[in-house]
Amino acid sequence: MGYNQDDSHSQLIENITKVYMQAELIIIGNELLNGKIKDKNIHYFSKFCFKNNLDLYQVQIIKDTKEALHNALDIAFKRSDFVLTTGGLGPTKDDQTKELLAQYFNKEINFSKRALEITQAHYKRGKREFNKETNLYPNIPDDFLPLSNPTGYAPGLLYKFEDKKILAATPGIPREFQTMLDEVVSPLLPTNNSFSKHIIIKTNRIAESKIFNELCPNLWEELQVFGEVSSLPHPLGVDIAVVINKPHDEDKVLSLIDKSKLKDHIWHIGADLLEEVIIKEATLKKLKIGFAESCTGGLCASRITDISGSSSVFWGSIISYSNEVKIRSLNVKEETLNHFGAVSAEVAKEMAVGALENMNLDIAITTTGIAGPGGGSKEKPVGTVGIGFATKEKSDSKIYHFSGNNNDREGFKFKFSQAALFKLLEVIRAYDS
């Protein structure tokens, strides 16, 4: 039994009464598989599932073909109640998702008054002319519910069947995908009254093998008493997660961690990103922060400005890629560059002092390094980076050496930025406001 397309939205929401715990994502797009674009939706969907207490079982990235989508749906619905497809809802000939979903569920595509109203609202918002004769957005599979798209033009789709399973379809453009998840799809999901919480312990400067084989060899088993345990290594640290099902177990887990040898390596407990923690703590101390970046080319600034609220603390970044910019914009001494080289602790420190003064900051952080694949030497191989900092009271710097594939320039840049942001968090926490 499906939906009547023109039922009121509130009535349709009331029809969804089951708690859907297991979810899957099907990403449709030849461009992802041939390397033309990178996926930006998996991470966001995993966070969405985390917030909505959904268990994300699997993500499939498939070609925009009937066989690929139908096979993916068969697999997904055998084990999950909530399946989300993304991509292929646009107006061009290669956007086939709507037709392929209709075929899969044995539906005809027909005009929907509700879909028309939604589409017209989208075009009005975008101050674009809507042509009812040529625009096919109002035509959707029978018994499907059209969904509003807060930032785009193509409506999403929702279909409930077998009284317990839900399919949702959204555009693949990350901005549209994300706003539809948060503003449209999330309210349609039933409230889960059972308690479940992820406790995430974020560590720095320690490897996964060292944690569980040397430092805390019994930690995994001790945490497993409270729920499912997982470990996620990332550049410069490890995230350890425990899923608890009893509210009072949270204090027990935190007490266990507090008494363990891991304590000195923990920089945060929670799901917040490093950038989010930096913004929160800098805001509390009313600090002005900024960067002078060479090898990272603005990546530190980009990561900070990805966070809402960053404008209250982030003043700016000077991308001093050339030595001339280091000298003119950051007051780095030419003799320092000639004697020690651009990738040195001495230059990183002078960059930080110059950035602090020239941008009137409370804290300046700098990067100067070799991201490869060329440019390295025996003394300063690819993966070498100088991280500097300066406050009105103190300045210092240090050289770090990161291992990895010399051809992975992007990977090294991320590691450099990660080290710089960890240094920033350290200086913020030590800052006497």
MONOR-V93333 format. One record per backbone hydrogen bond with DSSP energy under -1.0 kcal/mol. CO is the residue of the C=O (numbers start at 1). NH is the residue of the N-H. If there is no record, write none. Layout:
co->{CO,CO}
nh->{NH,NH}
//
This chain:
co->{4,8,9,10,13,21,22,22,23,24,25,26,27,29,30,31,31,41,42,43,44,45,46,47,48,49,50,55,58,60,62,63,65,66,67,68,69,70,71,72,73,76,76,81,82,83,84,85,86,88,92,94,96,97,98,99,100,101,102,103,108,110,112,113,114,115,116,117,118,119,120,121,122,123,124,131,136,138,140,141,143,145,147,156,157,158,159,161,161,165,166,167,168,169,170,173,174,175,176,177,178,179,180,180,181,185,186,197,199,200,201,202,202,207,208,209,210,210,211,216,218,219,220,223,228,230,232,234,236,237,238,239,240,241,242,244,246,247,249,250,251,252,253,254,255,257,260,262,263,265,268,273,274,275,276,277,278,279,280,281,282,283,288,288,289,290,291,292,293,294,296,298,299,300,301,304,307,309,310,310,313,316,318,318,319,322,323,324,325,326,333,334,335,336,337,342,344,345,346,347,348,349,350,351,352,353,354,355,356,363,364,365,366,367,368,370,380,381,383,384,385,386,387,388,389,390,394,396,398,400,405,407,408,409,410,411,412,413,414,415,416,417,418,419,420,421,422,423,424,425,426,431}
nh->{7,12,13,14,16,55,81,82,57,84,60,86,62,33,34,36,37,45,46,47,48,49,50,51,52,54,53,23,25,27,29,65,69,70,71,72,73,74,75,76,77,79,80,166,24,168,26,170,28,97,95,96,100,101,102,103,104,105,107,106,142,140,116,117,118,119,120,121,122,123,124,125,126,128,127,135,139,112,110,144,3,158,156,147,169,145,167,164,165,161,83,159,85,157,87,177,178,179,180,181,182,183,184,185,186,188,189,244,242,270,240,267,268,211,212,213,214,215,216,219,222,223,224,226,243,241,239,237,205,234,203,232,201,230,199,197,249,250,253,254,255,256,257,258,259,260,263,265,266,204,202,277,278,279,280,281,282,283,284,285,287,286,362,363,315,365,318,367,320,297,299,302,303,304,305,307,310,312,313,314,289,291,293,320,321,326,327,328,329,332,337,338,339,340,341,344,348,349,350,351,352,353,354,355,356,357,358,359,361,290,390,292,388,294,386,383,377,384,402,370,400,368,398,366,396,364,391,389,387,385,408,409,412,413,414,415,416,417,418,419,420,421,422,423,424,425,426,427,428,429,430,433}
//
